Amino acid sequence: MKKTGGLLDPNGPIIKKAEKETGLVIKEPKYLGSFEKGPNVFSLMMIMNIESQGKPYTVLVTVSFLSVNSRFINAYVARSGSTKADVETLRDFTKKWTASIIAANK
């Protein structure tokens, strides 16, 4: 939990705020690690079980922190599922998307 600065603490202010704003119940977020580190980008992935209107879902989420044009941007991508293929698809999409964002802002 220390590596993510409380980002994934189910009782922490970030998760509680997200639940309040979205109406979702977020259960068991787990940090899966970072997969992209560069001078202008840092991306990580997590998996969480959520509940929406009483239905359970497993969701993969990437969070990317980008530095472009002297600005700091956060980009989030979510995908339902939890298979190895889901992880690889989301990781690859996120890498392409963040590279496009950086390229478009040079």
C-alpha positions as CSV (number, residue, x, y, z in Angstrom):
1,M,0.0,0.0,0.0
2,K,2.9,2.4,0.7
3,K,4.0,2.3,-3.0
4,T,0.7,3.7,-4.1
5,G,0.5,6.4,-1.4
6,G,-2.9,5.2,-0.1
7,L,-4.4,5.2,-3.6
8,L,-5.8,1.7,-3.1
9,D,-6.8,1.9,0.5
10,P,-10.4,0.8,0.5
11,N,-11.1,2.9,3.6
12,G,-9.0,5.8,2.4
13,P,-10.2,9.2,1.2
14,I,-9.5,8.6,-2.5
15,I,-11.6,5.4,-2.7
16,K,-14.4,6.9,-0.5
17,K,-14.5,10.0,-2.7
18,A,-14.7,7.8,-5.8
19,E,-17.5,5.8,-4.3
20,K,-19.5,8.9,-3.4
21,E,-19.0,10.5,-6.9
22,T,-19.8,7.3,-8.9
23,G,-22.3,5.5,-6.7
24,L,-20.1,2.4,-7.0
25,V,-18.9,0.2,-4.1
26,I,-15.2,-0.5,-4.6
27,K,-14.0,-3.7,-3.0
28,E,-10.5,-5.2,-2.8
29,P,-8.4,-2.9,-5.0
30,K,-5.1,-4.5,-5.7
31,Y,-2.0,-2.9,-7.2
32,L,-0.6,-4.9,-10.1
33,G,2.5,-2.8,-10.6
34,S,3.8,-0.2,-13.0
35,F,4.4,-1.0,-16.6
36,E,5.7,2.2,-18.1
37,K,8.3,4.6,-16.8
38,G,9.7,7.3,-18.9
39,P,10.7,11.0,-18.7
40,N,7.1,12.1,-19.5
41,V,5.0,9.2,-18.4
42,F,4.4,6.8,-15.5
43,S,1.7,4.2,-15.8
44,L,0.4,1.6,-13.3
45,M,-2.3,-1.0,-13.3
46,M,-4.7,-2.2,-10.6
47,I,-7.6,-4.6,-10.4
48,M,-10.6,-4.2,-8.3
49,N,-14.0,-5.8,-7.6
50,I,-16.8,-3.3,-7.8
51,E,-20.5,-3.4,-7.3
52,S,-22.9,-1.3,-9.3
53,Q,-26.6,-1.4,-8.6
54,G,-26.1,-4.7,-6.8
55,K,-24.2,-6.4,-9.6
56,P,-20.5,-7.4,-9.1
57,Y,-17.9,-6.7,-11.7
58,T,-14.1,-7.2,-11.9
59,V,-12.4,-4.2,-13.5
60,L,-8.8,-3.6,-14.6
61,V,-7.8,0.1,-14.4
62,T,-4.7,1.9,-15.6
63,V,-3.6,5.2,-14.2
64,S,-1.1,7.2,-16.2
65,F,0.7,10.4,-15.1
66,L,1.9,12.5,-18.0
67,S,4.0,15.6,-18.3
68,V,3.2,17.6,-21.4
69,N,3.7,21.3,-22.2
70,S,4.6,22.1,-18.6
71,R,1.3,20.5,-17.4
72,F,0.6,17.4,-15.4
73,I,-2.2,15.2,-16.8
74,N,-3.8,12.1,-15.4
75,A,-5.3,9.6,-17.8
76,Y,-7.4,6.6,-16.7
77,V,-8.5,3.6,-18.7
78,A,-10.8,0.8,-17.4
79,R,-11.7,-2.6,-18.8
80,S,-13.9,-5.3,-17.4
81,G,-12.3,-8.7,-17.0
82,S,-9.3,-10.2,-15.3
83,T,-7.6,-12.6,-17.7
84,K,-4.1,-12.4,-18.9
85,A,-5.4,-11.3,-22.3
86,D,-7.4,-8.5,-20.6
87,V,-4.3,-7.3,-18.8
88,E,-2.2,-7.4,-22.0
89,T,-4.9,-5.6,-24.1
90,L,-5.3,-2.9,-21.5
91,R,-1.6,-2.4,-21.0
92,D,-1.0,-2.2,-24.8
93,F,-3.9,0.2,-25.4
94,T,-2.7,2.5,-22.5
95,K,0.9,2.6,-23.9
96,K,-0.4,3.6,-27.4
97,W,-2.8,6.1,-26.0
98,T,-0.2,7.8,-23.7
99,A,2.3,7.9,-26.6
100,S,-0.3,9.6,-28.8
101,I,-1.1,12.1,-26.1
102,I,2.6,13.0,-25.7
103,A,3.2,13.1,-29.5
104,A,0.2,15.4,-30.0
105,N,1.5,17.8,-27.4
106,K,5.1,18.3,-28.6
